[in-house]
Amino acid sequence: MFLPHMNHLTLEQTFFSQVLPKTVKLFDDMMYELTSQARGLSSQNLEIQTTLRNILQTMVQLLGALTGCVQHVCATQESVILENIHSLPSSVLRVIKSTFVHCKNSESVYSGHLHLVSDLLQALFKEAYSLQKQLMELLDMVCMDPLVDENDDILNMVVVIHSLLDICSIISSMDHAFHANTWKFIIKQSLKHQSVIKSQLKHKDIITSLCEDTLFSFHSCLQLAEQLVQPHAQDNADYRLFQKTLKLCRFFANSLLHYTKEFLPFLSDSCCTLHQLYLQIHSKFPPSLYAARISKAQQEEIAGAFLVTLDPLISQLLTFQPFVQVVLDSRLELPCELQFPHCLLLVVIMDKLPSQPEAVQALWCADSQVSGATTSGILCTSTRLLTLNPSPPTQVSLLKGIFSSFEQCSGELSLPVCLQGVRSKGQAEAAVTLYQHVCVHLCAFITSFHPSLFPELDTALLDAVLSANMITSLLAMDAWCFLARYGTAELCAHHVTIVAHLIKSCPGECYQLTNLAILLKRLFFFMAPPHQVEFIQKFSPKEPGNLLLWQYISFQALPADLRRQTAREVSRVCTAQCREWLGSSRTVGELESLNTVLSALLTVCSSAGEALDSGQQTAVMEVGSQLWALLNIKLVTGQPYVQQTLSLLLPLLGFFIQTLDLQLISQVVTLQTSLLKLEPPDHVRLAVLDFVSSVGKLFIPQAMQDKILPSLSSIFASLLSDRNWLLEQHTLEAFTQFAEGTNQEEIVPLCLSSEETKNKVVSFLEKTGFVDETADARVERIKQEKGIFWEPFAKVTVEEAKWSSLQPYAKRARHELPVEEKYRAAVQAAAGALGAIESLLQQSVPPDWLLTEMEALHERIDELKRRVV
């Protein structure tokens, strides 16, 4: 009533600053009294009911008076200087906030008697709503001088924006439209006065609130989408609510996108929040294991209306270094449900980099530990990988991040989850597994990789190949093979040479050596024939130490003439070295080199056996038979290196099963039967399995059947009853192969020693007996497995790799003198002879003279013992 008679330029000094603080205090006092007495409200207590209603009516009137003040300022001024009315917005916002908090908490404040005052509370909310709406119109008229860096207007506007931000958090669950309009105003005012308030705004608070509201609306949208799947859902009403909520999701995402674009330089401390938002959203959306169960139609709607807005958000953040540091932080530890979304995010980023300048690619792809690498990154990497305990960088490269994140997605890989495939010309788009998705996008990225960043590519691929995680190593090998095919023949040859040198430098048996060997075998197929010839010359099998490589190379990769020539050369060298070993002192310590020779010989036979002439095949059988004659139970069970020798000899002899002496076959299966009773390591049992499955192709004469068939049935019965699932699967396959190929059909029932074994074989043949598991149950099981079993793989140091399990049990602490070596060789030879006698005793009746000779030997041993003492 007084305002029309006052000068609008002096309202702040003469009226607002005098009256509004008292108004706010009055309102606070009424709110306190209202809250205090509300506990006694009941339909019987009319006095309190009247008091509370009077207070509420007074509050409604007070809000109306404030609305009149705001309207008056709007009507009398075309533009507003905030300093001239600064008491008005702050006082109004405080009253509005207090009102909304009271309305939000009204159910708990008024207990079960809310209905007695609900009409006035509704009027109070509407009045506060109108007051805020009017205030936002007033604030929209505020003008600020962009040339002034600091004044009270700037601070007042920042206070106003953050007060509205507080109100947003209060009304988010009360009125979605009002909530959205308030956010729209906050964003609008922030951008309108950007030049003067950008340094004063608490950007982290704004981004955090926007992300929280985005995530909340997204979860609400998913809940509604789940209800649409239910048969009792009311299609029209529920679907309209779903669309309305989805629209709200899109609004928040677009607001976040807009704000991020304008204030990006100030968002360094908000990058973690933005990263988490992306992960949280994708963790609840298919194909995540932790996703809500929603129909395909709703998935497409949500993806098309909401998720598409996250893509440009990532594009905006792509050049922002703090975001890079958050995403590629080597110390990042994510819960199981966020590991898969993080992997998808890294792939999305990888897809965007080819269109970016070299500097942006370097920002993501450069590893801080190899930032000084130049032309031969893979060589630098090989040196670094042989350094014990290198200090990890705080930021890894994008490629290393992808491999590391991929490694954590064990559940998604084993299910497997399926993602949208790449559309090909003339072909329908098909779903692909996570492995295919990452592999295809990784290979596409390699084609656009900037040349200056190739050392980082080499480093990441080699690091991943050497990973303890098999599937990660396999992914790196696939990418490397693509690089070999996509790149020049010279590049492929260079990489093969480097890998060969790395294999030769490995300190002993370890998983890294196994991975490198597989990579060498695969890359060798992509070499041009002239480069293969150069490789053979550079790593000639005649040279000591090069057979280590030839045990890993498939001769099928070579052209026919070169394959025949090289296979025969390797075979000649191997048989010669076997004979040399047989003619030497034959110590256990020399078995490592012998095993390498046997492994190379086995590779020749398995991949180029037809290239060997009859003379060479005979030579291989001869050395194999001679080596077998030296083996006995005690040696095999006592020394890992001897177990390795046995595991190589069995498939080698099996390759020549049709021409092997039947007496030797009898000796082999007899020793195998005795060995299985002592529960040898798995790799020995698999070698046994490999040999006996090949016997099915052999015709066994009647005279030898009694010596061979009982041992065969005993071996299969023992292996079929094994509880090791991997060995059980291999045994079932091998037994099937044996049963289909053997002429001695009467042996098959003898192998099925129990009803359980018989049922197991029948189920395998009929492909029945599988666990009946629904899709949902399988997902839940995999989630539990991932949560229980996932943990970072232990880093195996070079020392641990060097002293692997294949080392002999008795390790020498110092270098022994030549005389000591002779003593040791003599003792081992004597032990071997005794083992041979023990084996013969198990196979046949001893001659009469044996006991006398053994007593004589015993006397000689006693005499030697006295001389030692």
Secondary structure by P-SEA (a helix, b strand, c coil): cccccccccccccccccccaaaaaaaaaaaaaaaaaacccccccaaaaaaaaaaaaaaaaaaaaaaaaaaaaaaaccccccccccaaaaaaaaaaaaaaaaaaaaccccccccccccaaaaaaaaaaaaaaaaaaaaaaaaccccccccccaaaaaaaaaaaaaaaaaaaaccccaaaaaaaaaaaaaaaaacccccccccaaaaaaaaaaaaaaaaaaaaaaaaaaaaccccccaaaaaaaaaaaaaaaaaaaaaaaaaaacccccccaaaaaaaaaaaaaaacccccccccccaaaaaaaaaccaaaaaaaaaaacccaaaaaaaacccccccccaaaaaaaaaaaaaaacccccaaaaaacccccccccccccaaaaaaaaaacccccccccccaaaaaaaaaaaaaaaaaacccccccccccccbbbbcaaaaaaaaaaaaaaaccccaaaaaaaaaaaaaacccaaaaaaaaaaaaaaaaaccaaaaaaaaaaaaaaaaacccccaaaaaaaaaaaaaaaaccaaaaaaaaaaaccccccaaaaaaacccccccaaaaaaaaaaaaaaaaaaaaaaaaccccccaaaaaaaaaaaaaaaaacccccccaaaaaaaaaaaaaaaaaccaaaaaccaaaaaaaaaaaaaaaaacccccaaaaaaaaaaaaaaaaacccaaaaaaaaaaaaaccccccccccccccaaaaaaaaaaaaacccaaaaaaaaaaaaaaaaccccccccccccccaaaaaaaaaaaaccccccccaaaaaaaaaaaaaccccccccccaaaaaaccccccccccccccaaaaaaaaaaaaaaaaaaaaaaaaaccccccaaaaaaaaaaaaaaaaaaaac
